[in-house]
Amino acid sequence: MEQSCFTERPDWIAGFVDGEGCFTLKIVRSNKATYKIQVQLEFFVAQHERSKHVLHDLQKYFGCGYVCQNKNCFEYRVHKTEDLRRVILPFFKKYPLLTNKKHDFDTFCTIFDRMSNGEHLNASGLMNIVQLGYTMNSLGASRKHTLEAQLKRIEQMNQKRYS
C-alpha cells in the first residue's frame, strides 16, 4: 500500500482540494419541508477510478465522510453537520485555500453559521442562504433551477403558510 502524504504534510490536502474539491450548498425540492426546499452543506472531492485510493486516504485522515461512485468518477463526501463543524471547517481554517475556492469556503462557513443559528427555518433566512449558495461554484451555473425560481418557491410557500 502506498504511503499517504497527508500525515506528514496536511497542507497538501488544501492544495489538492483547491484543484479537485468543492464546497457546496445542495438545494433540494422536498414536499415534506415547510418551504418545499431543503438545504444541506456538503464538501466533496472527485477523482477518476485510478486515483480513488486518494479519496480513501482523505476519509481515513479526516475520520469522517464516505467514498462513493458517481457516474464515471469517485467522490469523497462529507455532509454531516457535526463532521463539518468538528473536522472539515477547522482544517481549512488552519490550512487555507489559495484559489477562488477560498470564496466558496468562506461562503460555506457563513452559511454553516446561519444554519447553526436556525436561520434556514424561516423564509427570509432560507432565502438569504439560498442566495449565498448561488454565489458559490461559478455562481451556481450548473444548478437545475434558477435562483429566481427558488426564491419564488419559498415566497409562495411562505404566503400559503400565512394566508
C-alpha positions as CSV (number, residue, x, y, z in Angstrom):
1,M,0.0,0.0,0.0
2,E,1.2,3.5,-0.9
3,Q,2.1,5.8,2.0
4,S,-0.1,8.8,2.2
5,C,1.5,12.2,2.3
6,F,-1.4,13.6,4.4
7,T,0.0,12.7,7.8
8,E,3.4,14.4,7.2
9,R,2.1,17.3,5.0
10,P,-1.6,18.0,5.8
11,D,-1.2,21.4,3.9
12,W,-1.0,19.2,0.8
13,I,-4.7,18.5,1.2
14,A,-5.6,22.2,0.9
15,G,-3.7,22.4,-2.4
16,F,-5.4,19.2,-3.6
17,V,-8.8,20.5,-2.7
18,D,-8.1,23.8,-4.4
19,G,-7.8,21.8,-7.6
20,E,-10.2,18.9,-7.1
21,G,-12.6,19.7,-4.3
22,C,-15.8,21.6,-3.8
23,F,-17.7,23.3,-1.0
24,T,-21.4,23.5,-2.0
25,L,-24.9,24.1,-0.8
26,K,-27.3,21.4,-2.0
27,I,-30.8,22.8,-2.6
28,V,-33.3,20.0,-2.9
29,R,-37.0,20.4,-3.5
30,S,-39.0,18.5,-0.9
31,N,-42.7,18.3,-0.3
32,K,-42.0,17.4,3.3
33,A,-40.1,20.7,4.0
34,T,-42.0,23.7,5.3
35,Y,-41.0,25.9,2.3
36,K,-40.7,22.9,-0.1
37,I,-36.9,23.3,-0.2
38,Q,-34.3,21.7,1.9
39,V,-30.7,23.0,2.1
40,Q,-27.6,20.9,3.0
41,L,-24.0,21.9,3.1
42,E,-21.5,19.4,1.5
43,F,-17.8,19.1,1.0
44,F,-16.6,16.7,-1.7
45,V,-13.5,15.8,-3.7
46,A,-13.8,13.9,-7.0
47,Q,-11.3,11.6,-8.7
48,H,-11.1,9.2,-11.6
49,E,-11.3,5.5,-10.6
50,R,-7.5,5.1,-11.0
51,S,-6.9,7.6,-8.2
52,K,-9.8,6.7,-5.8
53,H,-7.2,5.5,-3.3
54,V,-6.5,9.2,-2.5
55,L,-10.2,9.6,-1.6
56,H,-10.0,6.7,0.8
57,D,-6.8,8.3,2.3
58,L,-8.8,11.5,2.8
59,Q,-11.6,9.6,4.5
60,K,-9.0,7.9,6.7
61,Y,-7.2,11.1,7.5
62,F,-10.4,13.1,8.4
63,G,-12.1,10.1,10.1
64,C,-15.5,11.0,8.6
65,G,-17.4,11.1,5.4
66,Y,-17.7,8.3,2.8
67,V,-16.4,7.4,-0.7
68,C,-19.0,6.6,-3.4
69,Q,-19.2,6.3,-7.1
70,N,-20.9,9.0,-9.1
71,K,-21.2,8.1,-12.8
72,N,-17.7,7.7,-14.1
73,C,-15.8,9.1,-11.1
74,F,-15.5,8.5,-7.4
75,E,-16.1,11.1,-4.7
76,Y,-15.2,11.6,-1.1
77,R,-18.2,13.4,0.6
78,V,-18.8,14.9,4.0
79,H,-22.2,16.4,4.8
80,K,-23.0,15.6,8.4
81,T,-23.2,18.9,10.4
82,E,-21.1,17.5,13.3
83,D,-18.3,16.3,10.9
84,L,-18.3,19.7,9.1
85,R,-18.1,21.6,12.4
86,R,-15.6,19.3,14.2
87,V,-13.3,18.3,11.3
88,I,-13.6,20.0,7.9
89,L,-14.1,23.7,8.9
90,P,-11.3,23.8,11.4
91,F,-8.9,22.0,9.0
92,F,-9.5,24.5,6.1
93,K,-9.3,27.4,8.6
94,K,-5.9,26.1,9.7
95,Y,-4.7,25.3,6.1
96,P,-6.4,27.9,3.9
97,L,-7.2,27.6,0.3
98,L,-5.4,29.8,-2.1
99,T,-7.6,29.9,-5.3
100,N,-11.1,31.2,-5.9
101,K,-12.3,28.3,-3.8
102,K,-11.4,30.4,-0.8
103,H,-14.5,32.5,-1.6
104,D,-16.6,29.3,-1.7
105,F,-15.2,28.1,1.6
106,D,-15.8,31.5,3.3
107,T,-19.4,31.5,2.0
108,F,-19.7,27.9,3.1
109,C,-18.7,28.9,6.6
110,T,-21.1,31.9,6.6
111,I,-24.0,29.6,5.6
112,F,-22.9,27.0,8.2
113,D,-23.1,29.6,10.9
114,R,-26.5,30.8,9.7
115,M,-27.9,27.3,9.6
116,S,-26.4,26.6,13.0
117,N,-28.4,29.6,14.2
118,G,-31.6,28.1,12.6
119,E,-31.9,30.8,10.0
120,H,-32.9,28.3,7.4
121,L,-36.1,27.6,9.3
122,N,-37.8,30.8,8.4
123,A,-38.5,32.2,4.9
124,S,-36.2,35.3,5.0
125,G,-33.3,33.3,6.4
126,L,-33.8,30.5,3.9
127,M,-33.9,33.0,1.0
128,N,-30.7,34.6,2.2
129,I,-29.0,31.2,2.5
130,V,-30.1,30.2,-1.0
131,Q,-28.9,33.5,-2.4
132,L,-25.5,32.9,-0.8
133,G,-25.4,29.4,-2.2
134,Y,-25.9,30.7,-5.7
135,T,-22.7,32.8,-5.3
136,M,-20.6,29.7,-4.9
137,N,-19.0,27.4,-7.5
138,S,-19.1,29.7,-10.6
139,L,-22.2,31.5,-9.4
140,G,-24.4,28.4,-9.4
141,A,-24.1,28.0,-13.2
142,S,-24.8,24.3,-13.1
143,R,-27.9,24.4,-10.9
144,K,-31.1,22.8,-12.2
145,H,-33.3,25.7,-11.1
146,T,-32.6,29.4,-11.3
147,L,-32.1,31.5,-8.2
148,E,-35.3,33.4,-9.1
149,A,-37.3,30.2,-9.3
150,Q,-36.0,29.0,-5.9
151,L,-36.8,32.3,-4.2
152,K,-40.2,32.5,-5.8
153,R,-41.0,29.0,-4.5
154,I,-40.0,29.9,-1.0
155,E,-42.1,33.1,-1.1
156,Q,-45.1,31.3,-2.4
157,M,-44.9,28.7,0.3
158,N,-44.5,31.4,2.9
159,Q,-47.6,33.2,1.6
160,K,-49.6,30.0,1.7
161,R,-48.4,29.3,5.2
162,Y,-49.8,32.7,6.5
163,S,-52.9,33.0,4.4
